[in-house]
Amino acid sequence: MSAKSGYVNDLNMILATDFYQLTMSAAYYQNNLENQISNDQDIAVFDLFVRKFPKNRNYLIFAGLEQVIHYLQNARFTERAINFLRKKEVFRNIDRRFFEEYLPKFKFKLDVWSIREGNFFFPNEPIIRVQGPIIHAQLAETYLLNVINYQTIVASKASRIKAIAPNKILLEFGTRRSHSPLAGIYAARASYIAGFDGTSNVLADIELGINSSGTMAHSFVQKFENEMESFETYYKLYGSDSILLIDTYDTERAAKSISKYKNTIKAVRIDSGDLIEHSKKVRKILDENGCKKVLIVASSDLNEYKIKEILEKKAPIDAFGIGTELATSRDDPTLAAVYKLIESNGKPRIKISEDKITFPGKKQVYRIFDKDGIFKEDLMMLENESPPPDSEALLIPIMKQGNLVNQLPNLDEIKQYFLTNIEKLPNEFKDLEKSQGSNVLISKKLSDLTNSLRLKHS
């Protein structure tokens, strides 16, 4: 393939990073070479954490760890990638051994601690800690942030929707509005973790095992001379699996027409207009014509606020298809996750600024529950401090020098963990309108270390 073919080779995914990660890595190599320091002994520790909540959020749901671990175990520099880099003029002062010896043998040899996928967390808590040779730890940054930022913000959005409609069927319909085909797949994954029942994305089904389903488009109805002909054609093929789209022309008239199928179809879908009024009228028509088991599916730019209103007004909708608002987290599509150096060769490091907090040193987060097992607070401490009684350590070891030390759960296990664990989060955190404090405390030793380093560098 030519350099400008538009085709992206997945084998070069290690270059899906910011260029400065590579210039810093080469500089570290050159510095260690000149000072006769082994690159494997120049150890750094980074924390990945979120600085602040997106709009209208009181908690976040962690997602994306499985893809991070896959990347760290498999990313390599191909011969083409190495040749490409060494021809860059900016690397003219870098010793040839970086390109001829170091990069060809490169494999991430990192220790990784992480909270569990599907767990809730709050700003400034480390959700991933990475330790290893500085070049390895530095090169991991961009990919980790990309994956965690996106899947976490979608999972967090999906969790809000699940909290509003816990007993409804929730389907992710966002692929066509997601920011890339791959984003569509991972939107399906993140929303499934946070309690959704399925997706419209077929690749997410074959690759991830998330059940894919769908109905028909308005174009299918329009293709035929009359609406009923389109329904007959579809029903003839799909029978009891049929979900018929009834709002192309006249929603209520279509509902009367398809009543001939009685309870032999699965559902009808409404994709436009006043979903509350239409669903009430359609339900009445279906019930009066022997279709009481036929479900009503609603779509049309839904989000947690619209679904809340629909349910408060007792609209008889059984399932919701959520697309754009979910796959893009439309109300706030960004997450302020960062990846900061907190220790270098055993010495704690700090970044100082007027409006941002970076807690130094290797830390652990302990979750404390009340007597009923409900979340009370998190306590962030230095790793070598004694844990508080009756607490749960959130960061668990995942990798040691690039090798798994804990088996990753499968997707259904992650989802089940979310569904069980989210019940421990008090309902006030799930409120769509009110802001809550994050209930994260800092130990005195961590606070003292932070203040001493601030004074040292001020």
C-alpha positions in Angstrom: 0.0 0.0 0.0 1.2 3.5 -0.7 1.8 6.0 2.1 -1.4 7.9 1.2 -3.7 5.0 0.3 -6.1 5.6 3.2 -5.5 2.1 4.5 -4.4 1.7 8.1 -2.3 -1.4 9.0 -3.3 -2.6 12.5 0.2 -4.0 12.9 1.4 -0.5 13.3 -1.1 0.4 16.1 1.8 1.2 18.4 2.2 4.4 16.3 -1.4 5.4 17.1 0.2 7.8 19.6 1.2 11.4 20.0 4.5 12.1 18.3 6.0 13.5 21.4 5.8 10.1 23.1 8.4 8.9 20.6 10.6 11.9 20.8 10.6 11.6 24.6 11.3 7.9 24.4 14.3 8.4 22.1 15.5 11.2 24.4 15.3 8.9 27.4 17.2 6.2 25.5 19.9 8.6 24.5 20.2 10.1 28.0 20.5 6.6 29.6 23.0 5.5 26.9 25.3 8.5 27.6 25.0 8.1 31.3 25.5 4.3 31.1 22.2 3.6 32.7 20.2 0.5 31.8 16.9 1.4 30.1 15.2 -1.5 32.0 16.4 0.0 35.3 15.1 3.6 34.7 11.7 3.0 36.4 8.7 5.3 36.4 5.2 5.1 37.8 2.2 6.8 36.3 -1.4 7.2 37.5 -4.3 7.4 35.1 -7.2 9.4 36.7 -10.0 11.8 35.9 -9.6 15.4 37.0 -13.2 16.4 37.1 -16.7 15.1 36.3 -18.3 15.8 32.9 -21.4 17.9 33.0 -24.3 16.6 35.2 -22.3 13.5 36.4 -22.0 12.4 40.0 -20.1 9.2 39.4 -18.3 7.4 36.5 -18.2 3.8 35.4 -14.8 2.4 34.5 -14.6 0.6 31.1 -11.9 -0.3 28.6 -9.4 -2.3 30.6 -9.6 -5.4 28.4 -8.6 -3.5 25.3 -5.8 -1.8 27.2 -4.3 -5.1 28.3 -4.6 -6.6 24.8 -2.7 -3.6 23.4 0.1 -3.8 26.1 0.5 -7.5 25.4 0.6 -7.3 21.6 1.9 -3.9 20.4 5.2 -4.1 18.5 7.3 -1.9 16.2 7.3 -3.4 12.7 10.2 -3.0 10.4 8.2 -0.5 8.3 7.4 1.6 11.4 11.1 1.6 12.5 12.3 2.6 9.1 9.7 5.3 9.0 10.8 6.8 12.3 14.6 6.7 11.7 14.1 8.7 8.5 12.4 11.5 10.5 14.9 14.5 10.6 14.1 15.1 14.3 15.8 11.9 15.2 19.1 12.7 13.5 21.0 12.9 16.9 19.6 9.6 18.2 22.0 6.7 18.3 21.4 4.1 15.6 21.1 1.4 18.2 17.7 2.8 19.3 16.4 1.8 15.8 18.5 -1.2 15.2 18.5 -2.9 18.6 16.0 -1.4 21.0 12.8 -0.9 18.9 13.0 -4.3 17.0 12.9 -6.1 20.4 10.5 -3.8 22.1 7.7 -5.4 24.1 5.8 -3.7 26.9 7.2 -4.9 30.3 4.8 -3.1 32.6 3.3 -3.7 36.0 -0.4 -2.7 35.9 -2.8 -2.2 38.7 -6.4 -1.3 38.0 -9.9 -1.0 39.5 -12.4 -3.5 38.2 -14.2 -2.8 34.9 -17.8 -1.8 35.7 -16.8 -0.2 39.1 -17.9 3.3 39.9 -15.3 5.9 40.8 -14.7 9.6 41.3 -12.3 12.4 40.2 -8.7 12.3 41.3 -8.7 8.6 42.2 -6.2 6.5 40.3 -8.1 4.0 38.2 -5.0 2.6 36.5 -1.4 2.6 37.8 1.4 1.7 35.4 5.0 1.0 36.5 8.0 0.0 34.5 10.9 1.3 32.4 10.2 4.9 31.6 10.1 4.4 27.8 7.5 1.6 28.2 5.4 3.6 30.6 5.6 6.7 28.5 4.7 5.0 25.3 1.6 3.5 26.8 0.0 6.9 27.6 -1.9 7.9 24.5 -3.5 4.6 23.7 -4.6 4.1 27.3 -6.2 7.5 27.5 -7.9 7.1 24.2 -9.5 3.7 25.2 -10.4 4.6 28.8 -11.7 8.1 28.0 -14.1 6.8 25.4 -15.4 3.6 26.9 -15.7 5.2 30.4 -17.8 8.1 29.2 -20.1 5.9 27.2 -20.5 3.4 30.1 -21.2 6.3 32.5 -23.9 7.6 30.2 -25.4 4.2 29.8 -25.4 3.7 33.6 -27.5 6.9 34.0 -30.0 5.5 31.5 -30.1 2.1 33.1 -30.7 3.8 36.5 -33.7 5.6 35.1 -35.2 2.6 33.3 -34.0 -0.5 35.2 -36.9 -2.7 34.2 -37.0 -1.8 30.5 -35.2 -3.4 27.5 -32.3 -1.1 26.5 -30.7 -1.3 23.1 -27.6 0.6 21.9 -28.3 2.0 18.4 -25.4 4.4 18.0 -23.0 3.0 15.4 -24.1 5.3 12.5 -23.5 8.4 14.7 -20.3 7.2 16.5 -17.0 8.8 15.6 -15.7 5.8 13.7 -16.8 2.2 13.0 -14.5 1.0 15.8 -16.0 3.5 18.2 -19.4 2.0 17.4 -18.2 -1.4 18.5 -16.8 -0.1 21.8 -19.9 2.0 22.4 -21.8 -1.3 22.2 -19.3 -2.9 24.7 -19.3 0.0 27.2 -23.1 0.2 27.2 -23.5 -3.5 27.6 -21.2 -3.4 30.7 -23.5 -0.7 32.1 -26.6 -2.9 31.8 -27.8 -2.6 28.3 -29.4 -5.7 26.7 -28.2 -5.5 23.1 -26.9 -3.5 20.2 -27.6 -2.9 16.5 -23.9 -3.5 15.7 -23.4 -6.9 14.1 -19.6 -6.9 14.5 -20.1 -6.4 18.3 -22.2 -9.6 18.2 -19.7 -11.8 16.4 -16.6 -10.5 18.1 -17.9 -9.6 21.6 -21.0 -11.8 21.9 -23.4 -8.8 22.5 -26.7 -9.8 20.9 -27.5 -7.8 17.8 -31.1 -7.1 16.7 -33.0 -4.6 14.6 -36.2 -3.9 12.8 -36.4 -2.2 9.4 -35.8 1.3 8.0 -38.4 3.7 6.7 -36.9 3.0 3.3 -38.1 -0.6 3.4 -41.7 0.6 4.0 -41.3 3.3 1.3 -40.0 0.8 -1.2 -43.4 -0.9 -1.6 -46.5 0.5 -3.2 -48.3 0.5 0.2 -47.3 0.1 3.8 -49.1 -3.2 4.3 -47.3 -4.8 1.5 -44.0 -4.1 3.2 -45.3 -5.6 6.5 -46.5 -8.7 4.7 -43.1 -9.2 3.0 -41.3 -8.9 6.2 -43.6 -11.0 8.2 -43.5 -13.8 5.6 -39.8 -14.1 6.2 -39.3 -13.3 9.9 -42.6 -14.4 11.5 -42.5 -14.2 15.3 -39.2 -12.3 15.1 -40.8 -9.5 13.3 -40.5 -6.0 14.7 -42.5 -3.7 12.4 -41.8 0.0 12.0 -45.2 1.8 12.1 -44.5 5.5 11.9 -43.6 6.0 8.2 -47.0 7.5 7.4 -49.7 7.3 10.0 -48.7 5.5 13.2 -52.1 4.7 14.6 -53.4 3.5 11.2 -50.4 1.2 10.8 -51.0 -0.2 14.3 -54.6 -1.1 13.3 -53.3 -2.7 10.1 -50.7 -4.9 11.8 -53.2 -6.1 14.4 -54.2 -8.8 11.9 -51.0 -10.6 13.1 -52.4 -10.7 16.7 -49.6 -11.9 19.0 -47.5 -13.6 16.3 -45.1 -10.7 15.9 -42.6 -9.6 18.5 -43.0 -5.8 18.5 -43.7 -2.5 16.8 -41.3 0.4 16.7 -42.1 4.1 16.8 -39.3 6.4 15.7 -40.8 9.9 15.4 -43.5 12.2 16.7 -44.8 12.5 20.3 -43.6 9.1 21.6 -45.7 9.4 24.8 -49.0 10.1 23.0 -48.3 7.7 20.1 -47.4 4.8 22.4 -50.5 5.3 24.5 -52.7 5.2 21.4 -50.9 2.3 19.9 -51.0 0.3 23.1 -54.8 0.8 23.2 -55.2 -0.3 19.6 -53.0 -3.3 20.1 -54.8 -4.4 23.3 -58.2 -4.0 21.8 -57.3 -6.1 18.7 -55.7 -9.2 20.3 -52.1 -8.0 20.4 -51.5 -7.6 24.2 -48.2 -9.5 24.0 -46.8 -7.3 21.2 -44.1 -5.0 22.6 -43.6 -1.3 21.8 -40.1 -0.2 21.0 -39.3 3.5 20.9 -36.3 5.4 19.4 -35.7 8.9 18.1 -32.8 10.8 19.7 -33.5 9.5 23.2 -31.5 10.2 26.3 -31.9 9.8 30.1 -33.9 13.0 30.4 -36.4 12.1 27.7 -36.8 8.5 29.0 -37.4 9.9 32.5 -40.2 12.1 31.2 -41.7 9.2 29.2 -41.7 6.9 32.2 -43.1 9.6 34.5 -46.0 10.1 32.1 -46.6 6.4 32.1 -46.1 5.8 28.4 -46.5 2.1 27.8 -43.1 1.6 26.1 -41.3 -1.7 26.7 -37.9 -1.1 25.0 -35.8 1.9 24.1 -33.2 2.2 21.3 -30.7 4.8 22.2 -28.2 6.0 19.5 -26.6 9.4 19.1 -27.0 10.6 22.6 -25.3 7.5 24.0 -22.5 6.7 21.5 -21.3 10.3 21.6 -22.3 11.2 25.2 -23.8 14.2 23.5 -24.4 16.4 26.6 -20.7 16.2 27.4 -18.6 14.1 24.9 -15.3 14.5 26.7 -13.7 13.0 29.7 -10.8 14.8 31.5 -8.7 11.7 32.2 -5.0 12.3 32.4 -1.8 10.2 32.8 0.7 11.7 35.2 4.1 10.7 36.5 3.9 10.2 40.2 7.2 8.5 40.9 10.6 8.2 39.2 13.2 5.6 40.4 11.6 5.4 43.8 11.2 9.2 44.3 7.7 10.7 44.4 7.0 13.3 41.7 4.4 16.1 41.6 3.0 18.5 39.0 2.1 21.9 40.4 -0.5 24.2 38.9 -3.0 26.7 40.3 -6.2 24.7 39.3 -5.1 21.1 39.1 -4.2 18.5 41.7 -1.8 15.7 41.1 -1.2 13.6 44.2 2.4 12.1 44.2 3.6 8.7 45.1 2.2 5.2 44.7 -1.3 5.1 46.1 -4.2 2.8 47.0 -7.8 3.7 47.2 -9.9 2.0 49.9 -13.7 1.9 49.6 -15.6 2.1 52.9 -19.2 0.9 53.3 -21.8 1.5 55.9 -23.3 -1.3 58.1 -25.8 -2.0 55.3 -23.1 -2.5 52.7 -23.8 0.9 51.0 -21.0 3.1 49.8 -19.9 5.6 52.4 -16.6 7.1 51.2 -13.3 6.4 49.5 -10.0 7.0 51.2 -6.9 7.6 49.1 -3.7 6.7 50.8 0.0 6.0 50.1 0.5 2.4 49.2 2.6 1.6 52.2 0.0 2.8 54.7 -2.1 0.4 56.7 -5.6 0.0 55.2 -8.6 1.2 57.2 -10.7 -1.5 58.8 -13.6 -3.1 56.9 -12.5 -1.5 53.6 -12.0 -2.8 50.1 -8.8 -2.0 48.1 -9.9 -0.8 44.6 -6.6 -1.2 42.7 -5.7 -4.8 42.1 -2.7 -6.2 40.2 -3.4 -7.1 36.6 0.1 -7.4 34.9 3.6 -8.0 36.1 6.4 -7.2 33.7 3.9 -7.5 30.8 2.4 -10.8 31.9 -1.1 -11.3 33.3 -1.2 -12.1 37.0 -5.0 -12.0 37.3 -7.3 -13.5 34.7 -9.6 -10.9 33.2 -13.3 -11.6 33.5 -15.4 -12.1 30.4 -18.0 -9.5 29.3 -21.0 -11.1 31.0 -19.0 -11.3 34.2 -18.1 -7.6 34.0 -21.8 -6.7 33.3 -23.0 -8.8 36.3 -20.4 -7.2 38.5 -21.7 -3.7 37.4 -25.3 -4.7 38.1 -24.5 -5.9 41.6 -22.0 -3.3 42.5 -24.0 -0.3 41.3 -26.6 -1.2 43.9 -24.1 -0.2 46.6 -24.0 3.4 45.3 -26.6 5.6 47.1 -29.5 6.8 45.0 -28.6 10.5 45.4 -25.5 9.9 43.2 -27.9 8.7 40.5 -30.0 11.8 40.5 -30.1 13.5 37.1 -30.6 17.0 38.4 -28.6 17.4 41.7 -24.9 17.5 42.1 -23.3 15.4 44.8 -19.9 15.5 46.5 -17.6 12.7 45.5 -16.9 11.5 49.1 -13.2 11.0 48.5 -10.9 11.6 51.5 -7.1 11.9 51.5 -5.0 10.4 54.2 -2.8 12.7 56.3 0.4 11.1 55.1 -0.6 11.6 51.5 -1.6 15.2 52.2 1.7 15.9 54.0 3.7 14.4 51.1 1.8 16.5 48.6 2.3 19.7 50.6 6.0 19.1 51.2 6.6 18.6 47.5 4.6 21.7 46.7 6.8 23.7 49.0 10.0 22.2 47.6 9.1 23.2 44.0 7.4 26.5 44.8 
